[in-house]
Amino acid sequence: MTTPQKTTPTARQKRSLFLRRGPMENIATVLIAAGFVMLFQPFLLALYTYSLAMLLTGTVMFIIVSKFPE
C-alpha cells in the first residue's frame, strides 16, 4: 500500500511569479486603475491617448490570468 504524495510548500514556491494567479491579478488590477486615472486626468494629452490601451491590456490580462492555478 502506497501513501499519496503531498504537495510540499517548496513545490508551490518553485512556481514562477508569472505563473501564479494572485500576484498577476494584482498587476492586472493596477493596470486597469492606472488606465482609469490616465483617462480622467486633464493635464497631459499623451496619458489620455494611451489610457484606453492600458485599460484594455489590464482587462484582457485579468481575464487570462484568472484561469491560472492558485
N, CA, C and O atoms as a Tripos MOL2 file, in Angstrom:
@<TRIPOS>MOLECULE
protein
  280   279    70     0     0
PROTEIN
NO_CHARGES

@<TRIPOS>ATOM
      1 N           0.8410   -1.1750    0.0000 N.3       1 MET1
      2 CA          0.0000    0.0000    0.0000 C.3       1 MET1
      3 C           0.8880    1.2410    0.0000 C.2       1 MET1
      4 O           1.7870    1.3770    0.8300 O.2       1 MET1
      5 N           0.6250    2.1310   -0.9310 N.am      2 THR2
      6 CA          1.4330    3.3430   -1.0230 C.3       2 THR2
      7 C           0.6480    4.5150   -0.4590 C.2       2 THR2
      8 O          -0.5810    4.5440   -0.5150 O.2       2 THR2
      9 N           1.3750    5.4720    0.0820 N.am      3 THR3
     10 CA          0.7360    6.6710    0.6120 C.3       3 THR3
     11 C           0.7050    7.7340   -0.4830 C.2       3 THR3
     12 O           1.6440    7.8280   -1.2730 O.2       3 THR3
     13 N          -0.3450    8.5260   -0.5400 N.am      4 PRO4
     14 CA         -0.3980    9.5790   -1.5620 C.3       4 PRO4
     15 C           0.6640   10.6400   -1.2760 C.2       4 PRO4
     16 O           0.9570   10.9660   -0.1250 O.2       4 PRO4
     17 N           1.2210   11.1590   -2.3490 N.am      5 GLN5
     18 CA          2.2330   12.1930   -2.1910 C.3       5 GLN5
     19 C           1.5560   13.5170   -1.8970 C.2       5 GLN5
     20 O           0.5560   13.8770   -2.5190 O.2       5 GLN5
     21 N           2.1120   14.2220   -0.9500 N.am      6 LYS6
     22 CA          1.5660   15.5200   -0.5720 C.3       6 LYS6
     23 C           2.3590   16.6150   -1.2640 C.2       6 LYS6
     24 O           3.5610   16.4810   -1.4950 O.2       6 LYS6
     25 N           1.6720   17.6930   -1.5890 N.am      7 THR7
     26 CA          2.3500   18.8380   -2.1780 C.3       7 THR7
     27 C           3.0400   19.6100   -1.0660 C.2       7 THR7
     28 O           2.4030   20.0400   -0.1040 O.2       7 THR7
     29 N           4.3110   19.7770   -1.2030 N.am      8 THR8
     30 CA          5.0760   20.4890   -0.1820 C.3       8 THR8
     31 C           5.0330   21.9840   -0.4640 C.2       8 THR8
     32 O           4.8220   22.3930   -1.6050 O.2       8 THR8
     33 N           5.2290   22.7960    0.5540 N.am      9 PRO9
     34 CA          5.2620   24.2380    0.3320 C.3       9 PRO9
     35 C           6.3700   24.6600   -0.6230 C.2       9 PRO9
     36 O           6.2370   25.6660   -1.3200 O.2       9 PRO9
     37 N           7.4590   23.9040   -0.6630 N.am     10 THR10
     38 CA          8.5440   24.2810   -1.5650 C.3      10 THR10
     39 C           8.1330   24.0910   -3.0180 C.2      10 THR10
     40 O           8.6260   24.8110   -3.8860 O.2      10 THR10
     41 N           7.2480   23.1440   -3.3100 N.am     11 ALA11
     42 CA          6.7850   22.9720   -4.6820 C.3      11 ALA11
     43 C           5.9700   24.1770   -5.1180 C.2      11 ALA11
     44 O           6.0360   24.5950   -6.2740 O.2      11 ALA11
     45 N           5.2080   24.7290   -4.1970 N.am     12 ARG12
     46 CA          4.4290   25.9180   -4.5180 C.3      12 ARG12
     47 C           5.3390   27.1290   -4.7080 C.2      12 ARG12
     48 O           5.0760   27.9750   -5.5630 O.2      12 ARG12
     49 N           6.3920   27.2130   -3.9290 N.am     13 GLN13
     50 CA          7.3020   28.3400   -4.0280 C.3      13 GLN13
     51 C           8.1390   28.2800   -5.2980 C.2      13 GLN13
     52 O           8.6480   29.3090   -5.7430 O.2      13 GLN13
     53 N           8.2930   27.1020   -5.8910 N.am     14 LYS14
     54 CA          9.1090   26.9720   -7.0890 C.3      14 LYS14
     55 C           8.4300   27.5610   -8.3190 C.2      14 LYS14
     56 O           9.0950   27.8680   -9.3090 O.2      14 LYS14
     57 N           7.1170   27.7180   -8.2640 N.am     15 ARG15
     58 CA          6.4150   28.3190   -9.4010 C.3      15 ARG15
     59 C           6.8790   29.7470   -9.5920 C.2      15 ARG15
     60 O           7.1290   30.4780   -8.6340 O.2      15 ARG15
     61 N           6.9850   30.1120  -10.8210 N.am     16 SER16
     62 CA          7.3990   31.4620  -11.1450 C.3      16 SER16
     63 C           6.3110   32.4590  -10.7560 C.2      16 SER16
     64 O           5.1380   32.0990  -10.6560 O.2      16 SER16
     65 N           6.6980   33.6880  -10.5430 N.am     17 LEU17
     66 CA          5.7460   34.7450  -10.2210 C.3      17 LEU17
     67 C           4.7240   34.9060  -11.3480 C.2      17 LEU17
     68 O           3.5700   35.2580  -11.1010 O.2      17 LEU17
     69 N           5.1460   34.6500  -12.5670 N.am     18 PHE18
     70 CA          4.2750   34.8630  -13.7120 C.3      18 PHE18
     71 C           3.3210   33.7000  -13.9510 C.2      18 PHE18
     72 O           2.5020   33.7610  -14.8690 O.2      18 PHE18
     73 N           3.4060   32.6540  -13.1560 N.am     19 LEU19
     74 CA          2.5030   31.5280  -13.3030 C.3      19 LEU19
     75 C           1.5280   31.3950  -12.1390 C.2      19 LEU19
     76 O           0.7680   30.4290  -12.0760 O.2      19 LEU19
     77 N           1.5450   32.3470  -11.2290 N.am     20 ARG20
     78 CA          0.6220   32.3100  -10.0980 C.3      20 ARG20
     79 C          -0.4610   33.3620  -10.2920 C.2      20 ARG20
     80 O          -0.2010   34.4550  -10.7930 O.2      20 ARG20
     81 N          -1.6700   33.0180   -9.8920 N.am     21 ARG21
     82 CA         -2.8060   33.8870  -10.1530 C.3      21 ARG21
     83 C          -2.8010   35.1330   -9.2760 C.2      21 ARG21
     84 O          -3.0430   36.2290   -9.7810 O.2      21 ARG21
     85 N          -2.5380   35.0040   -8.0040 N.am     22 GLY22
     86 CA         -2.6580   36.1330   -7.0800 C.3      22 GLY22
     87 C          -1.8460   37.3610   -7.4710 C.2      22 GLY22
     88 O          -2.4210   38.4350   -7.6480 O.2      22 GLY22
     89 N          -0.5350   37.2370   -7.6100 N.am     23 PRO23
     90 CA          0.2660   38.4150   -7.9610 C.3      23 PRO23
     91 C          -0.0800   38.9860   -9.3430 C.2      23 PRO23
     92 O          -0.0600   40.2010   -9.5370 O.2      23 PRO23
     93 N          -0.3930   38.1150  -10.2880 N.am     24 MET24
     94 CA         -0.6980   38.6010  -11.6280 C.3      24 MET24
     95 C          -2.0510   39.3020  -11.6760 C.2      24 MET24
     96 O          -2.2250   40.2500  -12.4420 O.2      24 MET24
     97 N          -3.0130   38.8510  -10.8670 N.am     25 GLU25
     98 CA         -4.2900   39.5660  -10.7910 C.3      25 GLU25
     99 C          -4.0830   40.9490  -10.1900 C.2      25 GLU25
    100 O          -4.7390   41.9070  -10.5980 O.2      25 GLU25
    101 N          -3.1840   41.0580   -9.2320 N.am     26 ASN26
    102 CA         -2.8880   42.3640   -8.6480 C.3      26 ASN26
    103 C          -2.2680   43.3030   -9.6720 C.2      26 ASN26
    104 O          -2.6110   44.4840   -9.7230 O.2      26 ASN26
    105 N          -1.3610   42.7850  -10.4820 N.am     27 ILE27
    106 CA         -0.7340   43.6050  -11.5220 C.3      27 ILE27
    107 C          -1.7800   44.0520  -12.5400 C.2      27 ILE27
    108 O          -1.7810   45.2110  -12.9540 O.2      27 ILE27
    109 N          -2.6700   43.1470  -12.9460 N.am     28 ALA28
    110 CA         -3.7250   43.4970  -13.8980 C.3      28 ALA28
    111 C          -4.6530   44.5570  -13.3120 C.2      28 ALA28
    112 O          -5.0830   45.4660  -14.0230 O.2      28 ALA28
    113 N          -4.9610   44.4490  -12.0350 N.am     29 THR29
    114 CA         -5.8230   45.4340  -11.3890 C.3      29 THR29
    115 C          -5.1510   46.7970  -11.3450 C.2      29 THR29
    116 O          -5.8120   47.8180  -11.5350 O.2      29 THR29
    117 N          -3.8630   46.8270  -11.0990 N.am     30 VAL30
    118 CA         -3.1210   48.0920  -11.0940 C.3      30 VAL30
    119 C          -3.1180   48.7110  -12.4900 C.2      30 VAL30
    120 O          -3.2460   49.9280  -12.6260 O.2      30 VAL30
    121 N          -2.9730   47.8880  -13.5240 N.am     31 LEU31
    122 CA         -3.0220   48.4070  -14.8940 C.3      31 LEU31
    123 C          -4.3900   49.0120  -15.2040 C.2      31 LEU31
    124 O          -4.4720   50.0710  -15.8260 O.2      31 LEU31
    125 N          -5.4450   48.3580  -14.7810 N.am     32 ILE32
    126 CA         -6.7850   48.8890  -15.0080 C.3      32 ILE32
    127 C          -6.9700   50.2150  -14.2700 C.2      32 ILE32
    128 O          -7.5050   51.1710  -14.8300 O.2      32 ILE32
    129 N          -6.5280   50.2700  -13.0210 N.am     33 ALA33
    130 CA         -6.6500   51.5070  -12.2440 C.3      33 ALA33
    131 C          -5.8150   52.6350  -12.8620 C.2      33 ALA33
    132 O          -6.2610   53.7820  -12.9090 O.2      33 ALA33
    133 N          -4.6170   52.3150  -13.3300 N.am     34 ALA34
    134 CA         -3.7730   53.3350  -13.9630 C.3      34 ALA34
    135 C          -4.4250   53.8460  -15.2420 C.2      34 ALA34
    136 O          -4.3870   55.0450  -15.5170 O.2      34 ALA34
    137 N          -5.0200   52.9560  -16.0230 N.am     35 GLY35
    138 CA         -5.7220   53.3790  -17.2320 C.3      35 GLY35
    139 C          -6.9040   54.2710  -16.9180 C.2      35 GLY35
    140 O          -7.1720   55.2290  -17.6440 O.2      35 GLY35
    141 N          -7.6130   53.9670  -15.8440 N.am     36 PHE36
    142 CA         -8.7420   54.7920  -15.4270 C.3      36 PHE36
    143 C          -8.2740   56.1900  -15.0210 C.2      36 PHE36
    144 O          -8.8810   57.1880  -15.4090 O.2      36 PHE36
    145 N          -7.2010   56.2600  -14.2450 N.am     37 VAL37
    146 CA         -6.6620   57.5600  -13.8150 C.3      37 VAL37
    147 C          -6.1580   58.3420  -15.0250 C.2      37 VAL37
    148 O          -6.3630   59.5520  -15.1160 O.2      37 VAL37
    149 N          -5.5020   57.6500  -15.9500 N.am     38 MET38
    150 CA         -4.9980   58.3110  -17.1600 C.3      38 MET38
    151 C          -6.1580   58.8640  -18.0030 C.2      38 MET38
    152 O          -6.0170   59.9030  -18.6480 O.2      38 MET38
    153 N          -7.2730   58.1840  -17.9970 N.am     39 LEU39
    154 CA         -8.4210   58.6090  -18.7840 C.3      39 LEU39
    155 C          -9.0370   59.9030  -18.2540 C.2      39 LEU39
    156 O          -9.5060   60.7330  -19.0320 O.2      39 LEU39
    157 N          -9.0370   60.0730  -16.9480 N.am     40 PHE40
    158 CA         -9.7330   61.2120  -16.3460 C.3      40 PHE40
    159 C          -8.8170   62.3270  -15.8640 C.2      40 PHE40
    160 O          -9.2870   63.2500  -15.1990 O.2      40 PHE40
    161 N          -7.5480   62.2760  -16.1710 N.am     41 GLN41
    162 CA         -6.6700   63.3790  -15.7810 C.3      41 GLN41
    163 C          -6.7150   64.4500  -16.8810 C.2      41 GLN41
    164 O          -6.7440   64.1080  -18.0630 O.2      41 GLN41
    165 N          -6.7230   65.7320  -16.5150 N.am     42 PRO42
    166 CA         -6.8890   66.7910  -17.5150 C.3      42 PRO42
    167 C          -5.5890   67.4670  -17.9720 C.2      42 PRO42
    168 O          -5.6530   68.4960  -18.6450 O.2      42 PRO42
    169 N          -4.4100   66.9240  -17.6270 N.am     43 PHE43
    170 CA         -3.1840   67.6820  -17.8350 C.3      43 PHE43
    171 C          -2.3740   67.2570  -19.0510 C.2      43 PHE43
    172 O          -1.9250   68.1150  -19.8110 O.2      43 PHE43
    173 N          -2.1730   65.9640  -19.2580 N.am     44 LEU44
    174 CA         -1.2840   65.5000  -20.3150 C.3      44 LEU44
    175 C          -2.0590   64.7160  -21.3630 C.2      44 LEU44
    176 O          -2.7210   63.7240  -21.0550 O.2      44 LEU44
    177 N          -1.9650   65.1740  -22.5980 N.am     45 LEU45
    178 CA         -2.6730   64.5100  -23.6930 C.3      45 LEU45
    179 C          -2.0780   63.1380  -23.9770 C.2      45 LEU45
    180 O          -2.7990   62.2300  -24.3900 O.2      45 LEU45
    181 N          -0.7810   62.9720  -23.7630 N.am     46 ALA46
    182 CA         -0.1420   61.6760  -24.0220 C.3      46 ALA46
    183 C          -0.7040   60.5920  -23.0980 C.2      46 ALA46
    184 O          -0.9220   59.4640  -23.5400 O.2      46 ALA46
    185 N          -0.9400   60.9160  -21.8280 N.am     47 LEU47
    186 CA         -1.5280   59.9370  -20.9150 C.3      47 LEU47
    187 C          -2.9460   59.5900  -21.3370 C.2      47 LEU47
    188 O          -3.3480   58.4280  -21.2910 O.2      47 LEU47
    189 N          -3.7070   60.6060  -21.7510 N.am     48 TYR48
    190 CA         -5.0690   60.3660  -22.2080 C.3      48 TYR48
    191 C          -5.0730   59.4850  -23.4600 C.2      48 TYR48
    192 O          -5.9500   58.6360  -23.6230 O.2      48 TYR48
    193 N          -4.1050   59.6860  -24.3280 N.am     49 THR49
    194 CA         -4.0270   58.9340  -25.5780 C.3      49 THR49
    195 C          -3.8530   57.4490  -25.3330 C.2      49 THR49
    196 O          -4.4550   56.6370  -26.0360 O.2      49 THR49
    197 N          -3.0470   57.0740  -24.3560 N.am     50 TYR50
    198 CA         -2.7600   55.6630  -24.0980 C.3      50 TYR50
    199 C          -3.6500   55.0460  -23.0140 C.2      50 TYR50
    200 O          -3.4500   53.8910  -22.6410 O.2      50 TYR50
    201 N          -4.6140   55.7890  -22.5140 N.am     51 SER51
    202 CA         -5.4450   55.2810  -21.4270 C.3      51 SER51
    203 C          -6.3170   54.1040  -21.8610 C.2      51 SER51
    204 O          -6.4510   53.1370  -21.1110 O.2      51 SER51
    205 N          -6.9050   54.1630  -23.0340 N.am     52 LEU52
    206 CA         -7.7540   53.0660  -23.4890 C.3      52 LEU52
    207 C          -6.9270   51.8010  -23.7090 C.2      52 LEU52
    208 O          -7.3730   50.7040  -23.3760 O.2      52 LEU52
    209 N          -5.7360   51.9470  -24.2640 N.am     53 ALA53
    210 CA         -4.8680   50.7890  -24.4570 C.3      53 ALA53
    211 C          -4.4960   50.1640  -23.1140 C.2      53 ALA53
    212 O          -4.4280   48.9410  -22.9890 O.2      53 ALA53
    213 N          -4.2600   50.9970  -22.1260 N.am     54 MET54
    214 CA         -3.9170   50.4990  -20.7920 C.3      54 MET54
    215 C          -5.1080   49.7730  -20.1630 C.2      54 MET54
    216 O          -4.9430   48.7110  -19.5640 O.2      54 MET54
    217 N          -6.3000   50.3420  -20.2990 N.am     55 LEU55
    218 CA         -7.4980   49.6900  -19.7660 C.3      55 LEU55
    219 C          -7.7360   48.3410  -20.4320 C.2      55 LEU55
    220 O          -8.0260   47.3550  -19.7540 O.2      55 LEU55
    221 N          -7.6170   48.2940  -21.7400 N.am     56 LEU56
    222 CA         -7.8390   47.0420  -22.4610 C.3      56 LEU56
    223 C          -6.7840   45.9990  -22.1220 C.2      56 LEU56
    224 O          -7.1050   44.8210  -21.9650 O.2      56 LEU56
    225 N          -5.5360   46.4180  -22.0080 N.am     57 THR57
    226 CA         -4.4660   45.4960  -21.6460 C.3      57 THR57
    227 C          -4.7110   44.9000  -20.2640 C.2      57 THR57
    228 O          -4.5800   43.6910  -20.0770 O.2      57 THR57
    229 N          -5.0600   45.7320  -19.3110 N.am     58 GLY58
    230 CA         -5.3400   45.2440  -17.9630 C.3      58 GLY58
    231 C          -6.5330   44.3190  -17.9160 C.2      58 GLY58
    232 O          -6.5190   43.3260  -17.1880 O.2      58 GLY58
    233 N          -7.5670   44.6280  -18.6790 N.am     59 THR59
    234 CA         -8.7680   43.7990  -18.6900 C.3      59 THR59
    235 C          -8.5000   42.4390  -19.3120 C.2      59 THR59
    236 O          -8.8910   41.4130  -18.7550 O.2      59 THR59
    237 N          -7.8390   42.4230  -20.4590 N.am     60 VAL60
    238 CA         -7.5110   41.1530  -21.1180 C.3      60 VAL60
    239 C          -6.5700   40.3320  -20.2440 C.2      60 VAL60
    240 O          -6.7200   39.1150  -20.1380 O.2      60 VAL60
    241 N          -5.6080   40.9890  -19.6250 N.am     61 MET61
    242 CA         -4.6810   40.2860  -18.7480 C.3      61 MET61
    243 C          -5.4190   39.6670  -17.5670 C.2      61 MET61
    244 O          -5.1340   38.5340  -17.1780 O.2      61 MET61
    245 N          -6.3700   40.4090  -16.9970 N.am     62 PHE62
    246 CA         -7.1280   39.8850  -15.8670 C.3      62 PHE62
    247 C          -7.9510   38.6740  -16.2770 C.2      62 PHE62
    248 O          -8.0420   37.7050  -15.5230 O.2      62 PHE62
    249 N          -8.5470   38.7140  -17.4500 N.am     63 ILE63
    250 CA         -9.3540   37.5800  -17.9340 C.3      63 ILE63
    251 C          -8.4810   36.3530  -18.1180 C.2      63 ILE63
    252 O          -8.8720   35.2520  -17.7290 O.2      63 ILE63
    253 N          -7.3080   36.5240  -18.7050 N.am     64 ILE64
    254 CA         -6.4110   35.3990  -18.9560 C.3      64 ILE64
    255 C          -5.8420   34.8520  -17.6450 C.2      64 ILE64
    256 O          -5.8080   33.6400  -17.4320 O.2      64 ILE64
    257 N          -5.4010   35.7490  -16.7760 N.am     65 VAL65
    258 CA         -4.7410   35.3480  -15.5310 C.3      65 VAL65
    259 C          -5.7280   34.6850  -14.5750 C.2      65 VAL65
    260 O          -5.3210   33.8680  -13.7480 O.2      65 VAL65
    261 N          -7.0000   35.0130  -14.6680 N.am     66 SER66
    262 CA         -7.9690   34.3900  -13.7590 C.3      66 SER66
    263 C          -8.1120   32.8990  -14.0210 C.2      66 SER66
    264 O          -8.7100   32.1940  -13.2080 O.2      66 SER66
    265 N          -7.5880   32.4040  -15.1200 N.am     67 LYS67
    266 CA         -7.6070   30.9690  -15.4140 C.3      67 LYS67
    267 C          -6.3730   30.2340  -14.8790 C.2      67 LYS67
    268 O          -6.3190   29.0050  -14.9210 O.2      67 LYS67
    269 N          -5.3820   30.9820  -14.3760 N.am     68 PHE68
    270 CA         -4.1440   30.3840  -13.8560 C.3      68 PHE68
    271 C          -4.4230   29.6420  -12.5480 C.2      68 PHE68
    272 O          -5.3970   29.9460  -11.8590 O.2      68 PHE68
    273 N          -3.5740   28.6740  -12.2020 N.am     69 PRO69
    274 CA         -3.7570   27.9930  -10.9080 C.3      69 PRO69
    275 C          -3.3490   28.8870   -9.7490 C.2      69 PRO69
    276 O          -2.5820   29.8350   -9.9160 O.2      69 PRO69
    277 N          -3.8730   28.5720   -8.5770 N.am     70 GLU70
    278 CA         -3.5100   29.3160   -7.3690 C.3      70 GLU70
    279 C          -2.0670   29.0720   -7.1300 C.2      70 GLU70
    280 O          -1.5060   29.5890   -6.1640 O.2      70 GLU70
@<TRIPOS>BOND
     1     1     2 1
     2     2     3 1
     3     3     4 2
     4     3     5 am
     5     5     6 1
     6     6     7 1
     7     7     8 2
     8     7     9 am
     9     9    10 1
    10    10    11 1
    11    11    12 2
    12    11    13 am
    13    13    14 1
    14    14    15 1
    15    15    16 2
    16    15    17 am
    17    17    18 1
    18    18    19 1
    19    19    20 2
    20    19    21 am
    21    21    22 1
    22    22    23 1
    23    23    24 2
    24    23    25 am
    25    25    26 1
    26    26    27 1
    27    27    28 2
    28    27    29 am
    29    29    30 1
    30    30    31 1
    31    31    32 2
    32    31    33 am
    33    33    34 1
    34    34    35 1
    35    35    36 2
    36    35    37 am
    37    37    38 1
    38    38    39 1
    39    39    40 2
    40    39    41 am
    41    41    42 1
    42    42    43 1
    43    43    44 2
    44    43    45 am
    45    45    46 1
    46    46    47 1
    47    47    48 2
    48    47    49 am
    49    49    50 1
    50    50    51 1
    51    51    52 2
    52    51    53 am
    53    53    54 1
    54    54    55 1
    55    55    56 2
    56    55    57 am
    57    57    58 1
    58    58    59 1
    59    59    60 2
    60    59    61 am
    61    61    62 1
    62    62    63 1
    63    63    64 2
    64    63    65 am
    65    65    66 1
    66    66    67 1
    67    67    68 2
    68    67    69 am
    69    69    70 1
    70    70    71 1
    71    71    72 2
    72    71    73 am
    73    73    74 1
    74    74    75 1
    75    75    76 2
    76    75    77 am
    77    77    78 1
    78    78    79 1
    79    79    80 2
    80    79    81 am
    81    81    82 1
    82    82    83 1
    83    83    84 2
    84    83    85 am
    85    85    86 1
    86    86    87 1
    87    87    88 2
    88    87    89 am
    89    89    90 1
    90    90    91 1
    91    91    92 2
    92    91    93 am
    93    93    94 1
    94    94    95 1
    95    95    96 2
    96    95    97 am
    97    97    98 1
    98    98    99 1
    99    99   100 2
   100    99   101 am
   101   101   102 1
   102   102   103 1
   103   103   104 2
   104   103   105 am
   105   105   106 1
   106   106   107 1
   107   107   108 2
   108   107   109 am
   109   109   110 1
   110   110   111 1
   111   111   112 2
   112   111   113 am
   113   113   114 1
   114   114   115 1
   115   115   116 2
   116   115   117 am
   117   117   118 1
   118   118   119 1
   119   119   120 2
   120   119   121 am
   121   121   122 1
   122   122   123 1
   123   123   124 2
   124   123   125 am
   125   125   126 1
   126   126   127 1
   127   127   128 2
   128   127   129 am
   129   129   130 1
   130   130   131 1
   131   131   132 2
   132   131   133 am
   133   133   134 1
   134   134   135 1
   135   135   136 2
   136   135   137 am
   137   137   138 1
   138   138   139 1
   139   139   140 2
   140   139   141 am
   141   141   142 1
   142   142   143 1
   143   143   144 2
   144   143   145 am
   145   145   146 1
   146   146   147 1
   147   147   148 2
   148   147   149 am
   149   149   150 1
   150   150   151 1
   151   151   152 2
   152   151   153 am
   153   153   154 1
   154   154   155 1
   155   155   156 2
   156   155   157 am
   157   157   158 1
   158   158   159 1
   159   159   160 2
   160   159   161 am
   161   161   162 1
   162   162   163 1
   163   163   164 2
   164   163   165 am
   165   165   166 1
   166   166   167 1
   167   167   168 2
   168   167   169 am
   169   169   170 1
   170   170   171 1
   171   171   172 2
   172   171   173 am
   173   173   174 1
   174   174   175 1
   175   175   176 2
   176   175   177 am
   177   177   178 1
   178   178   179 1
   179   179   180 2
   180   179   181 am
   181   181   182 1
   182   182   183 1
   183   183   184 2
   184   183   185 am
   185   185   186 1
   186   186   187 1
   187   187   188 2
   188   187   189 am
   189   189   190 1
   190   190   191 1
   191   191   192 2
   192   191   193 am
   193   193   194 1
   194   194   195 1
   195   195   196 2
   196   195   197 am
   197   197   198 1
   198   198   199 1
   199   199   200 2
   200   199   201 am
   201   201   202 1
   202   202   203 1
   203   203   204 2
   204   203   205 am
   205   205   206 1
   206   206   207 1
   207   207   208 2
   208   207   209 am
   209   209   210 1
   210   210   211 1
   211   211   212 2
   212   211   213 am
   213   213   214 1
   214   214   215 1
   215   215   216 2
   216   215   217 am
   217   217   218 1
   218   218   219 1
   219   219   220 2
   220   219   221 am
   221   221   222 1
   222   222   223 1
   223   223   224 2
   224   223   225 am
   225   225   226 1
   226   226   227 1
   227   227   228 2
   228   227   229 am
   229   229   230 1
   230   230   231 1
   231   231   232 2
   232   231   233 am
   233   233   234 1
   234   234   235 1
   235   235   236 2
   236   235   237 am
   237   237   238 1
   238   238   239 1
   239   239   240 2
   240   239   241 am
   241   241   242 1
   242   242   243 1
   243   243   244 2
   244   243   245 am
   245   245   246 1
   246   246   247 1
   247   247   248 2
   248   247   249 am
   249   249   250 1
   250   250   251 1
   251   251   252 2
   252   251   253 am
   253   253   254 1
   254   254   255 1
   255   255   256 2
   256   255   257 am
   257   257   258 1
   258   258   259 1
   259   259   260 2
   260   259   261 am
   261   261   262 1
   262   262   263 1
   263   263   264 2
   264   263   265 am
   265   265   266 1
   266   266   267 1
   267   267   268 2
   268   267   269 am
   269   269   270 1
   270   270   271 1
   271   271   272 2
   272   271   273 am
   273   273   274 1
   274   274   275 1
   275   275   276 2
   276   275   277 am
   277   277   278 1
   278   278   279 1
   279   279   280 2
@<TRIPOS>SUBSTRUCTURE
     1 MET1         2 RESIDUE 1 A MET
     2 THR2         6 RESIDUE 1 A THR
     3 THR3        10 RESIDUE 1 A THR
     4 PRO4        14 RESIDUE 1 A PRO
     5 GLN5        18 RESIDUE 1 A GLN
     6 LYS6        22 RESIDUE 1 A LYS
     7 THR7        26 RESIDUE 1 A THR
     8 THR8        30 RESIDUE 1 A THR
     9 PRO9        34 RESIDUE 1 A PRO
    10 THR10       38 RESIDUE 1 A THR
    11 ALA11       42 RESIDUE 1 A ALA
    12 ARG12       46 RESIDUE 1 A ARG
    13 GLN13       50 RESIDUE 1 A GLN
    14 LYS14       54 RESIDUE 1 A LYS
    15 ARG15       58 RESIDUE 1 A ARG
    16 SER16       62 RESIDUE 1 A SER
    17 LEU17       66 RESIDUE 1 A LEU
    18 PHE18       70 RESIDUE 1 A PHE
    19 LEU19       74 RESIDUE 1 A LEU
    20 ARG20       78 RESIDUE 1 A ARG
    21 ARG21       82 RESIDUE 1 A ARG
    22 GLY22       86 RESIDUE 1 A GLY
    23 PRO23       90 RESIDUE 1 A PRO
    24 MET24       94 RESIDUE 1 A MET
    25 GLU25       98 RESIDUE 1 A GLU
    26 ASN26      102 RESIDUE 1 A ASN
    27 ILE27      106 RESIDUE 1 A ILE
    28 ALA28      110 RESIDUE 1 A ALA
    29 THR29      114 RESIDUE 1 A THR
    30 VAL30      118 RESIDUE 1 A VAL
    31 LEU31      122 RESIDUE 1 A LEU
    32 ILE32      126 RESIDUE 1 A ILE
    33 ALA33      130 RESIDUE 1 A ALA
    34 ALA34      134 RESIDUE 1 A ALA
    35 GLY35      138 RESIDUE 1 A GLY
    36 PHE36      142 RESIDUE 1 A PHE
    37 VAL37      146 RESIDUE 1 A VAL
    38 MET38      150 RESIDUE 1 A MET
    39 LEU39      154 RESIDUE 1 A LEU
    40 PHE40      158 RESIDUE 1 A PHE
    41 GLN41      162 RESIDUE 1 A GLN
    42 PRO42      166 RESIDUE 1 A PRO
    43 PHE43      170 RESIDUE 1 A PHE
    44 LEU44      174 RESIDUE 1 A LEU
    45 LEU45      178 RESIDUE 1 A LEU
    46 ALA46      182 RESIDUE 1 A ALA
    47 LEU47      186 RESIDUE 1 A LEU
    48 TYR48      190 RESIDUE 1 A TYR
    49 THR49      194 RESIDUE 1 A THR
    50 TYR50      198 RESIDUE 1 A TYR
    51 SER51      202 RESIDUE 1 A SER
    52 LEU52      206 RESIDUE 1 A LEU
    53 ALA53      210 RESIDUE 1 A ALA
    54 MET54      214 RESIDUE 1 A MET
    55 LEU55      218 RESIDUE 1 A LEU
    56 LEU56      222 RESIDUE 1 A LEU
    57 THR57      226 RESIDUE 1 A THR
    58 GLY58      230 RESIDUE 1 A GLY
    59 THR59      234 RESIDUE 1 A THR
    60 VAL60      238 RESIDUE 1 A VAL
    61 MET61      242 RESIDUE 1 A MET
    62 PHE62      246 RESIDUE 1 A PHE
    63 ILE63      250 RESIDUE 1 A ILE
    64 ILE64      254 RESIDUE 1 A ILE
    65 VAL65      258 RESIDUE 1 A VAL
    66 SER66      262 RESIDUE 1 A SER
    67 LYS67      266 RESIDUE 1 A LYS
    68 PHE68      270 RESIDUE 1 A PHE
    69 PRO69      274 RESIDUE 1 A PRO
    70 GLU70      278 RESIDUE 1 A GLU
